[in-house]
Amino acid sequence: MRLQVFATLLIWCLGLIPSCRFHVVAQQATDDGIDIAKAQLCFDEAKSMFSADRGELWGKSLDGPILFVDRRSRMVVTNTVDRQNQLTRVGDVYTGRIPNDVMIANTATEWSGVKWTMLMWPLPSDEDARKVLLAHEAWHRIQDELGFPGSGARNAHLNTLDGRYLLQLEWRALASAIAASGETQVQAVTDAIAFREYRHQLFENAALEETAMELHEGLAEYTGIRVALNEESRRKRTIKQLKHRPKQLKSFVRSFAYLSGPAYGVLLDRHKNDWLDSLKTGSDMAQPLKGILGIQLPDDLKSFVDKRAGSYDAASLWATEKNRDDERKAILENYVKQFSTGPKLVLPLIKMRMSFNPNKVIPVDGLGTVYLTLTVSDEWGVLKTTGDALISDGFTQLIVGVPEDYDRKTETADWQLKLNEGWSIEKVTDGSFIVRKQTRTEDQVLRDLEKLVETEKAFADAALKKNTRQAFLKFFSDEGVVFQPAAVNAKEFWTKRPETSALLAWNPVWADISSNGEMGYTTGDWDFRPDRQDESSIAVGQYITIWKKQANGDFKAVLDIGISHEKPAATNKNWTGPEVAANAPRVETAKPGHSFIEHPAYQKLLAEGVRLYRDQKLPFIGKQNALKQIFDEQTEIKSGRVSDSKCDGTGDFLYCYGVLELTKKDDSVEKGNFLRIWKLRGGEWKITLEVFTPIPSE
């Protein structure tokens, strides 16, 4: 909220890395809607399955919000209500339509204030397949809480001749091990781990990348079969998958984990019931099994692999893979020509969300990764492909081919593009095309700034005419944060607060906005009155609110923080702002580590009109005033450490906040929240506002 306290500052130079989420597409809906009765049966099936598990597998229940969605109609049916009243109750379920900007896939997703297990309708008709899918995706909803982050590891080596060959030998050995017992099983496990470790020796970072994907998709699939099937069914299903799925998969680079993860899980279950207790991020699932069975591999791993490979029909496998590799090299050559020198459309990746078929992913060295089917949503709109699309290394660009006679069309035989308002396709000098933000005039930027300030005034007016609680609930976004004293979700905090007769009043005196009109901030005076009928204030200060434009064009608050200070001699009832800039370019920078900046460094980093806010002091306005205060503060500070930091921004606007721990010269420690707002001025990032507020000692 706006009653906050402040002190000194640590600066961290910034960067903004596009956020990506990877979704896997399994099947598409075949009807125009969802049969609610059938959906209810599926919810009941999931509830029964998760209740039987009782949260024992992971120490946390898989039961939770589930959302079924039809891809064509975008109809949704859920097992629980949402937080934004987008759904209507029908019997024991809830229905509605999901917005066009929400990516549809089998995944965990956040929408309308709830984190859901999202599943595309219709679900598989086979009971076992359906229950495995339900449990698999339910695990993705809680995987972050369990300490297993998602992964987009490329695993490009699994598209090479040696990589595919050794992976399939490992799978064949695992199938033999699951089917066997005693010494025969130990030998097969030894072979599997030998093929695995030799592959990891051949390819740099192979162990790291494979482990990341196995702990992402492999554990999800293992959870699916463990919760949905009995022991014998798990064993049979896993053997069948290991033997038959490799022939059906076009690519192993992501889909391999769906086979390897369950296979090692089934074997570990047979030898150590509590093996999951010691599993953590970075763990190789093969290593616990290796230790349990006392497996010792020889130093000359290549000779051992060459000798044991014959037990798994290696000669035939090698011949098949050699033919495939010759075809692969020809395909890669065509991709290099297509995406390097051929006519193409380039789309920037800013804050993308993507869905794709994991069986149709082909890494291309030096370029990126080709997806044979792909849907991407970003600030510019949505692109759906049925042909080849390339995402560059580093996830900075999406590239699709265009016909020789292409002229800015939004649809070709291989892809369809839906552009958001304000974006256009432009031809560039090399004959290719690029999607760019359209030119905006200063008048347009000024109108956005005026709309932002009017939203702030409406926010304050709602608090005056109704109450503070209702105002915050109405004007804050679902992801917005306030500080109490740590950063907490604003809507969750204010939902729990009772309505009172107290008045928190405020008035904007300064505002600024990004040149694209997407994000900005307001700041000004606040005063607090325990009784709104009494005009005497018991506390006054300054607030800062950051605003973000929503899909419907309205602004919602995403952060609110403030300081308290003595009552000034006079307050300003009018607002002003800097000169607006049209068409400032978006700049992406690398994100460095945090370091304490000495006073001279601020000479370059502070904007001329910077606003520096400190608790119990009136704002320091202007560079020279801010520098004097910072210099005085730093004579008392020995070191500083930043934690829990987060950044967001758009175009030429960026803000970061987090927790700062200051160690003073007398070795006392002060901990507080900080906020820093940056604008791109003359091609350089400048600090335009900076706040630090101490967190009260417990």
Disulfide bonds with the S-S distance in Angstrom:
Cys647-Cys656 1.92
